[in-house]
Amino acid sequence: MEEKEKKILEAFKKAGKPLRPGDIAEMTGIDKKEVSKIIKKLKEEGKIISPKRCFYAPAK
């Protein structure tokens, strides 16, 4: 797993609630477009889910 992927998963854990890509970009300092790309990849791997439109959370 890449460093940025770890940072994004950590941000989800710290927040404890579903987040938007923009929120994660602010928390991690990673560019919003890059956050969106990584979220897409993590979602395909089953590591995160989308409980509602445009919000994401770690898969249990």
PDB file of N, H, CA, C and O in Angstrom:
ATOM      1  N   MET A   1       0.839  -1.192   0.000  1.00  0.00           N
ATOM      2  CA  MET A   1       0.000   0.000   0.000  1.00  0.00           C
ATOM      3  C   MET A   1       0.883   1.255   0.000  1.00  0.00           C
ATOM      4  O   MET A   1       1.874   1.336   0.726  1.00  0.00           O
ATOM      5  N   GLU A   2       0.506   2.206  -0.813  1.00  0.00           N
ATOM      6  H   GLU A   2      -0.299   2.141  -1.402  1.00  0.00           H
ATOM      7  CA  GLU A   2       1.287   3.426  -0.919  1.00  0.00           C
ATOM      8  C   GLU A   2       1.094   4.324   0.293  1.00  0.00           C
ATOM      9  O   GLU A   2       0.111   4.199   1.025  1.00  0.00           O
ATOM     10  N   GLU A   3       2.048   5.231   0.496  1.00  0.00           N
ATOM     11  H   GLU A   3       2.846   5.332  -0.098  1.00  0.00           H
ATOM     12  CA  GLU A   3       2.015   6.160   1.627  1.00  0.00           C
ATOM     13  C   GLU A   3       0.742   7.013   1.624  1.00  0.00           C
ATOM     14  O   GLU A   3       0.129   7.223   2.671  1.00  0.00           O
ATOM     15  N   LYS A   4       0.350   7.500   0.452  1.00  0.00           N
ATOM     16  H   LYS A   4       0.848   7.329  -0.399  1.00  0.00           H
ATOM     17  CA  LYS A   4      -0.840   8.355   0.361  1.00  0.00           C
ATOM     18  C   LYS A   4      -2.108   7.575   0.680  1.00  0.00           C
ATOM     19  O   LYS A   4      -3.037   8.110   1.285  1.00  0.00           O
ATOM     20  N   GLU A   5      -2.146   6.312   0.272  1.00  0.00           N
ATOM     21  H   GLU A   5      -1.391   5.877  -0.220  1.00  0.00           H
ATOM     22  CA  GLU A   5      -3.312   5.471   0.599  1.00  0.00           C
ATOM     23  C   GLU A   5      -3.420   5.316   2.113  1.00  0.00           C
ATOM     24  O   GLU A   5      -4.511   5.399   2.677  1.00  0.00           O
ATOM     25  N   LYS A   6      -2.285   5.090   2.763  1.00  0.00           N
ATOM     26  H   LYS A   6      -1.399   5.023   2.304  1.00  0.00           H
ATOM     27  CA  LYS A   6      -2.289   4.959   4.225  1.00  0.00           C
ATOM     28  C   LYS A   6      -2.780   6.238   4.880  1.00  0.00           C
ATOM     29  O   LYS A   6      -3.572   6.196   5.822  1.00  0.00           O
ATOM     30  N   LYS A   7      -2.309   7.381   4.379  1.00  0.00           N
ATOM     31  H   LYS A   7      -1.666   7.415   3.614  1.00  0.00           H
ATOM     32  CA  LYS A   7      -2.721   8.680   4.932  1.00  0.00           C
ATOM     33  C   LYS A   7      -4.232   8.868   4.820  1.00  0.00           C
ATOM     34  O   LYS A   7      -4.881   9.349   5.749  1.00  0.00           O
ATOM     35  N   ILE A   8      -4.777   8.484   3.678  1.00  0.00           N
ATOM     36  H   ILE A   8      -4.250   8.093   2.924  1.00  0.00           H
ATOM     37  CA  ILE A   8      -6.215   8.649   3.461  1.00  0.00           C
ATOM     38  C   ILE A   8      -7.015   7.732   4.387  1.00  0.00           C
ATOM     39  O   ILE A   8      -8.016   8.157   4.964  1.00  0.00           O
ATOM     40  N   LEU A   9      -6.583   6.489   4.530  1.00  0.00           N
ATOM     41  H   LEU A   9      -5.769   6.145   4.062  1.00  0.00           H
ATOM     42  CA  LEU A   9      -7.277   5.571   5.444  1.00  0.00           C
ATOM     43  C   LEU A   9      -7.175   6.064   6.881  1.00  0.00           C
ATOM     44  O   LEU A   9      -8.129   5.933   7.648  1.00  0.00           O
ATOM     45  N   GLU A  10      -6.026   6.630   7.257  1.00  0.00           N
ATOM     46  H   GLU A  10      -5.251   6.736   6.634  1.00  0.00           H
ATOM     47  CA  GLU A  10      -5.855   7.199   8.605  1.00  0.00           C
ATOM     48  C   GLU A  10      -6.834   8.350   8.825  1.00  0.00           C
ATOM     49  O   GLU A  10      -7.432   8.463   9.895  1.00  0.00           O
ATOM     50  N   ALA A  11      -6.996   9.199   7.818  1.00  0.00           N
ATOM     51  H   ALA A  11      -6.510   9.107   6.948  1.00  0.00           H
ATOM     52  CA  ALA A  11      -7.915  10.342   7.923  1.00  0.00           C
ATOM     53  C   ALA A  11      -9.336   9.856   8.194  1.00  0.00           C
ATOM     54  O   ALA A  11     -10.046  10.438   9.014  1.00  0.00           O
ATOM     55  N   PHE A  12      -9.754   8.782   7.502  1.00  0.00           N
ATOM     56  H   PHE A  12      -9.177   8.309   6.836  1.00  0.00           H
ATOM     57  CA  PHE A  12     -11.081   8.212   7.750  1.00  0.00           C
ATOM     58  C   PHE A  12     -11.205   7.743   9.200  1.00  0.00           C
ATOM     59  O   PHE A  12     -12.214   8.001   9.857  1.00  0.00           O
ATOM     60  N   LYS A  13     -10.179   7.055   9.692  1.00  0.00           N
ATOM     61  H   LYS A  13      -9.360   6.845   9.158  1.00  0.00           H
ATOM     62  CA  LYS A  13     -10.224   6.525  11.055  1.00  0.00           C
ATOM     63  C   LYS A  13     -10.299   7.643  12.078  1.00  0.00           C
ATOM     64  O   LYS A  13     -11.053   7.553  13.047  1.00  0.00           O
ATOM     65  N   LYS A  14      -9.516   8.703  11.866  1.00  0.00           N
ATOM     66  H   LYS A  14      -8.904   8.776  11.079  1.00  0.00           H
ATOM     67  CA  LYS A  14      -9.518   9.843  12.795  1.00  0.00           C
ATOM     68  C   LYS A  14     -10.873  10.531  12.817  1.00  0.00           C
ATOM     69  O   LYS A  14     -11.366  10.900  13.882  1.00  0.00           O
ATOM     70  N   ALA A  15     -11.476  10.704  11.646  1.00  0.00           N
ATOM     71  H   ALA A  15     -11.075  10.404  10.780  1.00  0.00           H
ATOM     72  CA  ALA A  15     -12.753  11.421  11.552  1.00  0.00           C
ATOM     73  C   ALA A  15     -13.891  10.625  12.184  1.00  0.00           C
ATOM     74  O   ALA A  15     -14.773  11.192  12.829  1.00  0.00           O
ATOM     75  N   GLY A  16     -13.865   9.308  11.995  1.00  0.00           N
ATOM     76  H   GLY A  16     -13.149   8.847  11.471  1.00  0.00           H
ATOM     77  CA  GLY A  16     -14.920   8.466  12.570  1.00  0.00           C
ATOM     78  C   GLY A  16     -16.287   8.665  11.933  1.00  0.00           C
ATOM     79  O   GLY A  16     -17.304   8.266  12.499  1.00  0.00           O
ATOM     80  N   LYS A  17     -16.311   9.276  10.769  1.00  0.00           N
ATOM     81  H   LYS A  17     -15.485   9.601  10.309  1.00  0.00           H
ATOM     82  CA  LYS A  17     -17.576   9.482  10.052  1.00  0.00           C
ATOM     83  C   LYS A  17     -17.280   9.521   8.559  1.00  0.00           C
ATOM     84  O   LYS A  17     -16.129   9.706   8.165  1.00  0.00           O
ATOM     85  N   PRO A  18     -18.302   9.348   7.722  1.00  0.00           N
ATOM     86  CA  PRO A  18     -18.064   9.425   6.275  1.00  0.00           C
ATOM     87  C   PRO A  18     -17.543  10.805   5.880  1.00  0.00           C
ATOM     88  O   PRO A  18     -17.973  11.820   6.429  1.00  0.00           O
ATOM     89  N   LEU A  19     -16.629  10.834   4.936  1.00  0.00           N
ATOM     90  H   LEU A  19     -16.281  10.010   4.490  1.00  0.00           H
ATOM     91  CA  LEU A  19     -16.019  12.082   4.479  1.00  0.00           C
ATOM     92  C   LEU A  19     -16.128  12.243   2.978  1.00  0.00           C
ATOM     93  O   LEU A  19     -16.288  11.267   2.245  1.00  0.00           O
ATOM     94  N   ARG A  20     -16.039  13.489   2.527  1.00  0.00           N
ATOM     95  H   ARG A  20     -15.909  14.281   3.122  1.00  0.00           H
ATOM     96  CA  ARG A  20     -15.978  13.780   1.096  1.00  0.00           C
ATOM     97  C   ARG A  20     -14.507  13.884   0.697  1.00  0.00           C
ATOM     98  O   ARG A  20     -13.652  14.136   1.547  1.00  0.00           O
ATOM     99  N   PRO A  21     -14.206  13.693  -0.584  1.00  0.00           N
ATOM    100  CA  PRO A  21     -12.804  13.817  -1.019  1.00  0.00           C
ATOM    101  C   PRO A  21     -12.175  15.158  -0.641  1.00  0.00           C
ATOM    102  O   PRO A  21     -10.994  15.213  -0.299  1.00  0.00           O
ATOM    103  N   GLY A  22     -12.953  16.234  -0.699  1.00  0.00           N
ATOM    104  H   GLY A  22     -13.913  16.190  -0.977  1.00  0.00           H
ATOM    105  CA  GLY A  22     -12.435  17.558  -0.333  1.00  0.00           C
ATOM    106  C   GLY A  22     -12.015  17.631   1.121  1.00  0.00           C
ATOM    107  O   GLY A  22     -11.011  18.262   1.450  1.00  0.00           O
ATOM    108  N   ASP A  23     -12.791  16.977   2.005  1.00  0.00           N
ATOM    109  H   ASP A  23     -13.607  16.465   1.737  1.00  0.00           H
ATOM    110  CA  ASP A  23     -12.452  16.950   3.437  1.00  0.00           C
ATOM    111  C   ASP A  23     -11.124  16.227   3.640  1.00  0.00           C
ATOM    112  O   ASP A  23     -10.280  16.669   4.421  1.00  0.00           O
ATOM    113  N   ILE A  24     -10.949  15.124   2.938  1.00  0.00           N
ATOM    114  H   ILE A  24     -11.634  14.766   2.304  1.00  0.00           H
ATOM    115  CA  ILE A  24      -9.728  14.333   3.077  1.00  0.00           C
ATOM    116  C   ILE A  24      -8.530  15.116   2.549  1.00  0.00           C
ATOM    117  O   ILE A  24      -7.449  15.086   3.138  1.00  0.00           O
ATOM    118  N   ALA A  25      -8.731  15.820   1.428  1.00  0.00           N
ATOM    119  H   ALA A  25      -9.609  15.845   0.949  1.00  0.00           H
ATOM    120  CA  ALA A  25      -7.654  16.633   0.855  1.00  0.00           C
ATOM    121  C   ALA A  25      -7.186  17.666   1.880  1.00  0.00           C
ATOM    122  O   ALA A  25      -5.985  17.879   2.047  1.00  0.00           O
ATOM    123  N   GLU A  26      -8.141  18.308   2.570  1.00  0.00           N
ATOM    124  H   GLU A  26      -9.116  18.135   2.435  1.00  0.00           H
ATOM    125  CA  GLU A  26      -7.785  19.297   3.594  1.00  0.00           C
ATOM    126  C   GLU A  26      -7.039  18.651   4.758  1.00  0.00           C
ATOM    127  O   GLU A  26      -6.049  19.196   5.247  1.00  0.00           O
ATOM    128  N   MET A  27      -7.512  17.501   5.193  1.00  0.00           N
ATOM    129  H   MET A  27      -8.316  17.059   4.795  1.00  0.00           H
ATOM    130  CA  MET A  27      -6.902  16.830   6.355  1.00  0.00           C
ATOM    131  C   MET A  27      -5.498  16.303   6.070  1.00  0.00           C
ATOM    132  O   MET A  27      -4.635  16.309   6.948  1.00  0.00           O
ATOM    133  N   THR A  28      -5.277  15.848   4.836  1.00  0.00           N
ATOM    134  H   THR A  28      -5.978  15.843   4.123  1.00  0.00           H
ATOM    135  CA  THR A  28      -4.006  15.187   4.519  1.00  0.00           C
ATOM    136  C   THR A  28      -3.021  16.065   3.757  1.00  0.00           C
ATOM    137  O   THR A  28      -1.823  15.783   3.733  1.00  0.00           O
ATOM    138  N   GLY A  29      -3.522  17.127   3.137  1.00  0.00           N
ATOM    139  H   GLY A  29      -4.495  17.356   3.157  1.00  0.00           H
ATOM    140  CA  GLY A  29      -2.650  17.963   2.325  1.00  0.00           C
ATOM    141  C   GLY A  29      -2.382  17.372   0.940  1.00  0.00           C
ATOM    142  O   GLY A  29      -1.531  17.870   0.202  1.00  0.00           O
ATOM    143  N   ILE A  30      -3.111  16.310   0.590  1.00  0.00           N
ATOM    144  H   ILE A  30      -3.802  15.906   1.189  1.00  0.00           H
ATOM    145  CA  ILE A  30      -2.980  15.686  -0.734  1.00  0.00           C
ATOM    146  C   ILE A  30      -3.961  16.382  -1.678  1.00  0.00           C
ATOM    147  O   ILE A  30      -5.080  16.707  -1.281  1.00  0.00           O
ATOM    148  N   ASP A  31      -3.549  16.610  -2.914  1.00  0.00           N
ATOM    149  H   ASP A  31      -2.640  16.346  -3.237  1.00  0.00           H
ATOM    150  CA  ASP A  31      -4.395  17.271  -3.906  1.00  0.00           C
ATOM    151  C   ASP A  31      -5.732  16.544  -4.067  1.00  0.00           C
ATOM    152  O   ASP A  31      -5.786  15.314  -4.080  1.00  0.00           O
ATOM    153  N   LYS A  32      -6.819  17.331  -4.189  1.00  0.00           N
ATOM    154  H   LYS A  32      -6.776  18.330  -4.179  1.00  0.00           H
ATOM    155  CA  LYS A  32      -8.172  16.758  -4.242  1.00  0.00           C
ATOM    156  C   LYS A  32      -8.352  15.756  -5.386  1.00  0.00           C
ATOM    157  O   LYS A  32      -8.986  14.716  -5.207  1.00  0.00           O
ATOM    158  N   LYS A  33      -7.793  16.071  -6.565  1.00  0.00           N
ATOM    159  H   LYS A  33      -7.278  16.916  -6.710  1.00  0.00           H
ATOM    160  CA  LYS A  33      -7.916  15.141  -7.701  1.00  0.00           C
ATOM    161  C   LYS A  33      -7.228  13.819  -7.390  1.00  0.00           C
ATOM    162  O   LYS A  33      -7.728  12.749  -7.736  1.00  0.00           O
ATOM    163  N   GLU A  34      -6.083  13.906  -6.739  1.00  0.00           N
ATOM    164  H   GLU A  34      -5.676  14.775  -6.458  1.00  0.00           H
ATOM    165  CA  GLU A  34      -5.351  12.691  -6.394  1.00  0.00           C
ATOM    166  C   GLU A  34      -6.116  11.887  -5.339  1.00  0.00           C
ATOM    167  O   GLU A  34      -6.161  10.658  -5.396  1.00  0.00           O
ATOM    168  N   VAL A  35      -6.716  12.594  -4.379  1.00  0.00           N
ATOM    169  H   VAL A  35      -6.679  13.592  -4.332  1.00  0.00           H
ATOM    170  CA  VAL A  35      -7.535  11.925  -3.361  1.00  0.00           C
ATOM    171  C   VAL A  35      -8.665  11.154  -4.039  1.00  0.00           C
ATOM    172  O   VAL A  35      -8.924  10.001  -3.695  1.00  0.00           O
ATOM    173  N   SER A  36      -9.329  11.779  -4.988  1.00  0.00           N
ATOM    174  H   SER A  36      -9.118  12.716  -5.268  1.00  0.00           H
ATOM    175  CA  SER A  36     -10.433  11.117  -5.690  1.00  0.00           C
ATOM    176  C   SER A  36      -9.975   9.857  -6.417  1.00  0.00           C
ATOM    177  O   SER A  36     -10.664   8.836  -6.407  1.00  0.00           O
ATOM    178  N   LYS A  37      -8.801   9.941  -7.047  1.00  0.00           N
ATOM    179  H   LYS A  37      -8.242  10.770  -7.055  1.00  0.00           H
ATOM    180  CA  LYS A  37      -8.251   8.774  -7.754  1.00  0.00           C
ATOM    181  C   LYS A  37      -7.957   7.634  -6.779  1.00  0.00           C
ATOM    182  O   LYS A  37      -8.275   6.475  -7.047  1.00  0.00           O
ATOM    183  N   ILE A  38      -7.348   7.977  -5.651  1.00  0.00           N
ATOM    184  H   ILE A  38      -7.089   8.918  -5.433  1.00  0.00           H
ATOM    185  CA  ILE A  38      -6.987   6.958  -4.654  1.00  0.00           C
ATOM    186  C   ILE A  38      -8.250   6.359  -4.037  1.00  0.00           C
ATOM    187  O   ILE A  38      -8.311   5.153  -3.799  1.00  0.00           O
ATOM    188  N   ILE A  39      -9.257   7.195  -3.777  1.00  0.00           N
ATOM    189  H   ILE A  39      -9.207   8.175  -3.970  1.00  0.00           H
ATOM    190  CA  ILE A  39     -10.523   6.704  -3.226  1.00  0.00           C
ATOM    191  C   ILE A  39     -11.139   5.691  -4.191  1.00  0.00           C
ATOM    192  O   ILE A  39     -11.618   4.637  -3.773  1.00  0.00           O
ATOM    193  N   LYS A  40     -11.122   6.018  -5.479  1.00  0.00           N
ATOM    194  H   LYS A  40     -10.732   6.874  -5.819  1.00  0.00           H
ATOM    195  CA  LYS A  40     -11.677   5.099  -6.487  1.00  0.00           C
ATOM    196  C   LYS A  40     -10.963   3.748  -6.420  1.00  0.00           C
ATOM    197  O   LYS A  40     -11.595   2.693  -6.449  1.00  0.00           O
ATOM    198  N   LYS A  41      -9.631   3.806  -6.330  1.00  0.00           N
ATOM    199  H   LYS A  41      -9.117   4.663  -6.306  1.00  0.00           H
ATOM    200  CA  LYS A  41      -8.836   2.574  -6.270  1.00  0.00           C
ATOM    201  C   LYS A  41      -9.157   1.782  -4.997  1.00  0.00           C
ATOM    202  O   LYS A  41      -9.351   0.567  -5.053  1.00  0.00           O
ATOM    203  N   LEU A  42      -9.212   2.470  -3.854  1.00  0.00           N
ATOM    204  H   LEU A  42      -9.054   3.456  -3.809  1.00  0.00           H
ATOM    205  CA  LEU A  42      -9.511   1.797  -2.584  1.00  0.00           C
ATOM    206  C   LEU A  42     -10.919   1.202  -2.593  1.00  0.00           C
ATOM    207  O   LEU A  42     -11.155   0.138  -2.021  1.00  0.00           O
ATOM    208  N   LYS A  43     -11.847   1.895  -3.247  1.00  0.00           N
ATOM    209  H   LYS A  43     -11.655   2.759  -3.712  1.00  0.00           H
ATOM    210  CA  LYS A  43     -13.218   1.383  -3.336  1.00  0.00           C
ATOM    211  C   LYS A  43     -13.254   0.094  -4.160  1.00  0.00           C
ATOM    212  O   LYS A  43     -13.939  -0.864  -3.802  1.00  0.00           O
ATOM    213  N   GLU A  44     -12.504   0.083  -5.271  1.00  0.00           N
ATOM    214  H   GLU A  44     -11.948   0.862  -5.562  1.00  0.00           H
ATOM    215  CA  GLU A  44     -12.443  -1.128  -6.107  1.00  0.00           C
ATOM    216  C   GLU A  44     -11.813  -2.288  -5.346  1.00  0.00           C
ATOM    217  O   GLU A  44     -12.163  -3.445  -5.574  1.00  0.00           O
ATOM    218  N   GLU A  45     -10.885  -1.982  -4.441  1.00  0.00           N
ATOM    219  H   GLU A  45     -10.600  -1.041  -4.255  1.00  0.00           H
ATOM    220  CA  GLU A  45     -10.231  -3.030  -3.639  1.00  0.00           C
ATOM    221  C   GLU A  45     -11.080  -3.451  -2.442  1.00  0.00           C
ATOM    222  O   GLU A  45     -10.722  -4.382  -1.722  1.00  0.00           O
ATOM    223  N   GLY A  46     -12.205  -2.767  -2.229  1.00  0.00           N
ATOM    224  H   GLY A  46     -12.496  -2.010  -2.814  1.00  0.00           H
ATOM    225  CA  GLY A  46     -13.097  -3.108  -1.122  1.00  0.00           C
ATOM    226  C   GLY A  46     -12.640  -2.567   0.224  1.00  0.00           C
ATOM    227  O   GLY A  46     -13.130  -3.016   1.260  1.00  0.00           O
ATOM    228  N   LYS A  47     -11.718  -1.620   0.237  1.00  0.00           N
ATOM    229  H   LYS A  47     -11.319  -1.255  -0.605  1.00  0.00           H
ATOM    230  CA  LYS A  47     -11.213  -1.067   1.501  1.00  0.00           C
ATOM    231  C   LYS A  47     -12.076   0.063   2.025  1.00  0.00           C
ATOM    232  O   LYS A  47     -12.095   0.331   3.226  1.00  0.00           O
ATOM    233  N   ILE A  48     -12.794   0.730   1.124  1.00  0.00           N
ATOM    234  H   ILE A  48     -12.778   0.513   0.148  1.00  0.00           H
ATOM    235  CA  ILE A  48     -13.733   1.759   1.556  1.00  0.00           C
ATOM    236  C   ILE A  48     -15.062   1.568   0.842  1.00  0.00           C
ATOM    237  O   ILE A  48     -15.142   0.914  -0.198  1.00  0.00           O
ATOM    238  N   ILE A  49     -16.107   2.158   1.427  1.00  0.00           N
ATOM    239  H   ILE A  49     -16.042   2.689   2.272  1.00  0.00           H
ATOM    240  CA  ILE A  49     -17.452   2.064   0.875  1.00  0.00           C
ATOM    241  C   ILE A  49     -18.013   3.485   0.735  1.00  0.00           C
ATOM    242  O   ILE A  49     -17.442   4.441   1.260  1.00  0.00           O
ATOM    243  N   SER A  50     -19.115   3.607   0.036  1.00  0.00           N
ATOM    244  H   SER A  50     -19.579   2.831  -0.390  1.00  0.00           H
ATOM    245  CA  SER A  50     -19.788   4.891  -0.113  1.00  0.00           C
ATOM    246  C   SER A  50     -21.188   4.764   0.487  1.00  0.00           C
ATOM    247  O   SER A  50     -22.118   4.317  -0.184  1.00  0.00           O
ATOM    248  N   PRO A  51     -21.336   5.165   1.776  1.00  0.00           N
ATOM    249  CA  PRO A  51     -22.647   5.020   2.419  1.00  0.00           C
ATOM    250  C   PRO A  51     -23.714   5.945   1.828  1.00  0.00           C
ATOM    251  O   PRO A  51     -24.900   5.617   1.843  1.00  0.00           O
ATOM    252  N   LYS A  52     -23.288   7.103   1.308  1.00  0.00           N
ATOM    253  H   LYS A  52     -22.324   7.369   1.296  1.00  0.00           H
ATOM    254  CA  LYS A  52     -24.221   7.965   0.585  1.00  0.00           C
ATOM    255  C   LYS A  52     -23.443   8.726  -0.481  1.00  0.00           C
ATOM    256  O   LYS A  52     -22.214   8.791  -0.434  1.00  0.00           O
ATOM    257  N   ARG A  53     -24.151   9.292  -1.429  1.00  0.00           N
ATOM    258  H   ARG A  53     -25.149   9.239  -1.467  1.00  0.00           H
ATOM    259  CA  ARG A  53     -23.523   9.926  -2.597  1.00  0.00           C
ATOM    260  C   ARG A  53     -22.429  10.923  -2.205  1.00  0.00           C
ATOM    261  O   ARG A  53     -22.650  11.812  -1.383  1.00  0.00           O
ATOM    262  N   CYS A  54     -21.266  10.763  -2.796  1.00  0.00           N
ATOM    263  H   CYS A  54     -21.086  10.040  -3.463  1.00  0.00           H
ATOM    264  CA  CYS A  54     -20.100  11.646  -2.611  1.00  0.00           C
ATOM    265  C   CYS A  54     -19.461  11.564  -1.232  1.00  0.00           C
ATOM    266  O   CYS A  54     -18.552  12.339  -0.933  1.00  0.00           O
ATOM    267  N   PHE A  55     -19.908  10.656  -0.394  1.00  0.00           N
ATOM    268  H   PHE A  55     -20.646  10.027  -0.636  1.00  0.00           H
ATOM    269  CA  PHE A  55     -19.283  10.451   0.911  1.00  0.00           C
ATOM    270  C   PHE A  55     -18.676   9.048   0.953  1.00  0.00           C
ATOM    271  O   PHE A  55     -19.216   8.107   0.370  1.00  0.00           O
ATOM    272  N   TYR A  56     -17.562   8.925   1.643  1.00  0.00           N
ATOM    273  H   TYR A  56     -17.124   9.689   2.117  1.00  0.00           H
ATOM    274  CA  TYR A  56     -16.880   7.642   1.714  1.00  0.00           C
ATOM    275  C   TYR A  56     -16.494   7.329   3.148  1.00  0.00           C
ATOM    276  O   TYR A  56     -16.279   8.230   3.960  1.00  0.00           O
ATOM    277  N   ALA A  57     -16.411   6.040   3.449  1.00  0.00           N
ATOM    278  H   ALA A  57     -16.586   5.308   2.790  1.00  0.00           H
ATOM    279  CA  ALA A  57     -16.045   5.590   4.780  1.00  0.00           C
ATOM    280  C   ALA A  57     -15.276   4.269   4.658  1.00  0.00           C
ATOM    281  O   ALA A  57     -15.425   3.552   3.668  1.00  0.00           O
ATOM    282  N   PRO A  58     -14.458   3.952   5.659  1.00  0.00           N
ATOM    283  CA  PRO A  58     -13.720   2.666   5.591  1.00  0.00           C
ATOM    284  C   PRO A  58     -14.694   1.492   5.643  1.00  0.00           C
ATOM    285  O   PRO A  58     -15.695   1.539   6.357  1.00  0.00           O
ATOM    286  N   ALA A  59     -14.400   0.463   4.897  1.00  0.00           N
ATOM    287  H   ALA A  59     -13.586   0.425   4.317  1.00  0.00           H
ATOM    288  CA  ALA A  59     -15.217  -0.765   4.947  1.00  0.00           C
ATOM    289  C   ALA A  59     -14.940  -1.446   6.280  1.00  0.00           C
ATOM    290  O   ALA A  59     -13.809  -1.430   6.764  1.00  0.00           O
ATOM    291  N   LYS A  60     -15.953  -2.036   6.866  1.00  0.00           N
ATOM    292  H   LYS A  60     -16.872  -2.049   6.473  1.00  0.00           H
ATOM    293  CA  LYS A  60     -15.790  -2.666   8.187  1.00  0.00           C
ATOM    294  C   LYS A  60     -15.038  -3.975   8.060  1.00  0.00           C
ATOM    295  O   LYS A  60     -14.803  -4.652   9.061  1.00  0.00           O
TER     296      LYS A  60
END
